[in-house]
Amino acid sequence: MTMNALFVYGTLLKHEEHHEAYMKESKPLAKSAWISGRIYDTGQGYPACVPEEKGTVYGELYEITDDTLNKIDLLEEGYDKQVVDVMTDQGLVAAITYTLRKQNASVLKEIESGCWKEYRLWQQKPVSFYYFAYGSCMDDARFKLAEVDHYFKEIIGGGALNGFTTRFTLVRPDGSRADMVEDGGETEGVLYEVPFDAIRYLYKREGVNEGTYRPAFVDIKIGDQIYEDCLTFLVLQKSEEIAPPGHYRSEIEKGADLYLSEAFRKKIRSHMDSLIKP
């Protein structure tokens, strides 16, 4: 049986309209994947991608069979099928994706973030959404200083994320800040349910507009329940890990001590201890 790598960025993404019908049996290779290009809203409930050197399109990478690919060919009729370089935390992969010719995108609205799920969140503006914190936002000290702690009162609890490991790849003069790297591991963090109004504070704190972190969507497990498409933030430009500063480490430890498992608390402390100080 021939297998193919496929990069998806719209309605074939997990939890999106066509995922269950077309992708359910396919093996995920990367939940966090991206290509060079731009993504546009077609106005018909799905996006279209134009490969370009500038810009980034975020999506997921799957291994699929020829039969699945043939079915998707019919779904994507009218679009070009081509092989592109897909970037992941574990390296570069050549994969098939479906694209629109640049001249056909001139009348469409560009999705500037490059992320279909994030674009839809801002369009829909739900009353509330789930937010997964794994760094300093596990502690409420800075929420109180910013007088936004009322947004973060609804704590679902400590949750687990499969496929990712907490690392410290955002380097600052005083030390590092936390990140999650997709390496097949498992990490833990705190899951909040927050009102939509909290999103502007989170974007500002995470430096989204400055290109420090980017929004991403993950599934979080708490007990036997899975919370789907929880907003979190990942470092864009990852560096070699160094130790976080004491004040930042303290925030992580305070939140972890309240909500996360003993095994994870030991693991994260041991990892921070192992990192070189700046």
HUQUI-V850211 format. One record per residue. RES is the residue in one letter. SS is DSSP state (helix for helix, strand for strand, loop for the rest). OMEGA is omega in whole degrees, -180 to 180 (999 if undefined). D_FIRST is the distance of its C-alpha to the first C-alpha in whole Angstrom. Layout:
# HUQUI-V850211
[[RES	SS	OMEGA	D_FIRST] [RES	SS	OMEGA	D_FIRST]]
This chain:
# HUQUI-V850211
[[M	loop	180	0] [T	loop	178	4] [M	strand	-179	6] [N	strand	172	10] [A	strand	-178	13] [L	strand	175	16] [F	strand	179	19] [V	strand	-174	21] [Y	loop	-176	25] [G	loop	-174	26] [T	loop	175	26] [L	loop	176	22] [L	loop	178	24] [K	loop	-179	24] [H	loop	176	27] [E	loop	-166	27] [E	loop	-173	27] [H	loop	-175	24] [H	helix	-175	22] [E	helix	-176	22] [A	helix	-172	20] [Y	helix	-169	18] [M	helix	-172	17] [K	loop	-176	18] [E	loop	-177	14] [S	loop	-178	13] [K	strand	176	14] [P	strand	177	17] [L	strand	178	18] [A	strand	175	21] [K	strand	178	24] [S	strand	-178	26] [A	strand	-178	25] [W	strand	177	27] [I	strand	174	27] [S	strand	180	30] [G	loop	178	31] [R	strand	-178	33] [I	strand	-174	32] [Y	strand	173	34] [D	strand	-179	35] [T	loop	-176	35] [G	loop	-178	37] [Q	loop	177	35] [G	loop	178	33] [Y	loop	-179	30] [P	strand	173	30] [A	strand	-175	29] [C	strand	174	29] [V	strand	179	30] [P	loop	177	29] [E	loop	177	32] [E	loop	179	34] [K	loop	178	36] [G	loop	-179	35] [T	strand	175	32] [V	strand	-178	30] [Y	strand	180	28] [G	strand	-178	25] [E	strand	-178	22] [L	strand	-178	19] [Y	strand	169	16] [E	strand	-175	12] [I	strand	178	10] [T	strand	175	7] [D	helix	-180	8] [D	helix	179	10] [T	helix	180	12] [L	helix	179	12] [N	helix	178	14] [K	helix	-180	16] [I	helix	175	17] [D	helix	180	18] [L	helix	178	20] [L	helix	-175	22] [E	loop	-180	23] [E	loop	-178	24] [G	loop	178	27] [Y	loop	179	25] [D	strand	174	24] [K	strand	-179	21] [Q	strand	178	21] [V	strand	-179	20] [V	strand	174	22] [D	strand	-180	23] [V	strand	179	23] [M	strand	176	25] [T	strand	178	25] [D	loop	-178	27] [Q	loop	177	25] [G	strand	-174	25] [L	strand	178	23] [V	strand	173	20] [A	strand	-176	19] [A	strand	175	17] [I	strand	167	17] [T	strand	-178	20] [Y	strand	-170	22] [T	strand	178	26] [L	loop	177	29] [R	loop	-171	31] [K	helix	-178	34] [Q	helix	180	37] [N	helix	-179	36] [A	helix	-172	36] [S	loop	-178	40] [V	loop	-177	41] [L	loop	179	39] [K	strand	179	40] [E	strand	173	38] [I	loop	-167	37] [E	loop	-180	38] [S	loop	-177	37] [G	loop	-174	33] [C	loop	-179	32] [W	helix	-179	32] [K	helix	180	32] [E	helix	178	35] [Y	helix	-180	37] [R	helix	177	36] [L	helix	180	38] [W	helix	177	41] [Q	helix	-174	41] [Q	helix	-180	41] [K	loop	-180	43] [P	loop	178	43] [V	loop	179	46] [S	strand	176	44] [F	strand	178	41] [Y	strand	179	39] [Y	strand	-179	40] [F	strand	180	38] [A	strand	-179	41] [Y	loop	180	40] [G	loop	-176	43] [S	helix	180	47] [C	helix	171	46] [M	helix	178	46] [D	loop	-175	49] [D	loop	-174	52] [A	helix	-178	54] [R	helix	172	54] [F	helix	-179	53] [K	helix	179	57] [L	helix	-180	58] [A	loop	-180	56] [E	loop	176	58] [V	loop	-176	54] [D	helix	178	54] [H	helix	177	54] [Y	helix	-168	51] [F	helix	-179	49] [K	loop	-175	51] [E	loop	-178	48] [I	strand	179	46] [I	strand	177	43] [G	strand	176	43] [G	strand	-177	41] [G	strand	-178	37] [A	strand	176	34] [L	strand	179	31] [N	strand	175	28] [G	strand	-176	26] [F	strand	175	30] [T	strand	175	33] [T	strand	178	36] [R	strand	-176	37] [F	strand	-169	40] [T	strand	178	39] [L	strand	-173	42] [V	strand	176	45] [R	strand	-178	48] [P	loop	-178	52] [D	loop	-178	52] [G	strand	-173	49] [S	strand	172	45] [R	strand	-171	44] [A	strand	179	41] [D	strand	169	37] [M	strand	-178	34] [V	strand	-180	31] [E	strand	-176	28] [D	strand	180	27] [G	strand	-179	25] [G	strand	176	29] [E	strand	177	31] [T	strand	179	34] [E	strand	178	37] [G	strand	-178	39] [V	strand	179	42] [L	strand	177	41] [Y	strand	162	43] [E	strand	-173	44] [V	strand	175	46] [P	strand	-178	47] [F	loop	180	46] [D	loop	-179	49] [A	helix	-171	48] [I	helix	-179	45] [R	helix	176	48] [Y	helix	-179	49] [L	helix	179	46] [Y	helix	179	45] [K	helix	-179	48] [R	helix	-177	48] [E	loop	177	44] [G	loop	-177	45] [V	loop	-178	42] [N	loop	178	44] [E	loop	179	45] [G	loop	179	42] [T	loop	174	42] [Y	strand	174	39] [R	strand	176	37] [P	strand	175	36] [A	strand	-176	33] [F	strand	-173	32] [V	strand	176	31] [D	strand	-175	30] [I	strand	180	33] [K	strand	173	33] [I	strand	-174	37] [G	loop	179	37] [D	loop	-175	35] [Q	strand	176	35] [I	strand	175	32] [Y	strand	-171	34] [E	strand	172	32] [D	strand	177	32] [C	strand	179	35] [L	strand	171	36] [T	strand	-177	37] [F	strand	-179	37] [L	strand	179	35] [V	strand	-180	37] [L	loop	-178	36] [Q	loop	-175	38] [K	loop	178	37] [S	loop	173	39] [E	loop	-176	39] [E	loop	165	41] [I	loop	-176	44] [A	loop	174	46] [P	strand	176	47] [P	loop	-176	51] [G	helix	-177	53] [H	helix	-180	54] [Y	helix	177	50] [R	helix	-180	49] [S	helix	179	52] [E	helix	178	50] [I	helix	-176	47] [E	helix	179	48] [K	helix	179	51] [G	helix	-179	48] [A	helix	-179	46] [D	helix	-179	48] [L	helix	-166	49] [Y	helix	-170	45] [L	loop	-175	43] [S	loop	179	42] [E	helix	-180	44] [A	helix	-180	41] [F	helix	180	40] [R	helix	177	44] [K	helix	-178	44] [K	helix	-176	41] [I	helix	176	42] [R	helix	179	45] [S	helix	-180	44] [H	helix	179	42] [M	helix	177	44] [D	helix	-175	47] [S	helix	-174	45] [L	loop	180	45] [I	loop	178	47] [K	loop	-178	50] [P	loop	999	51]]
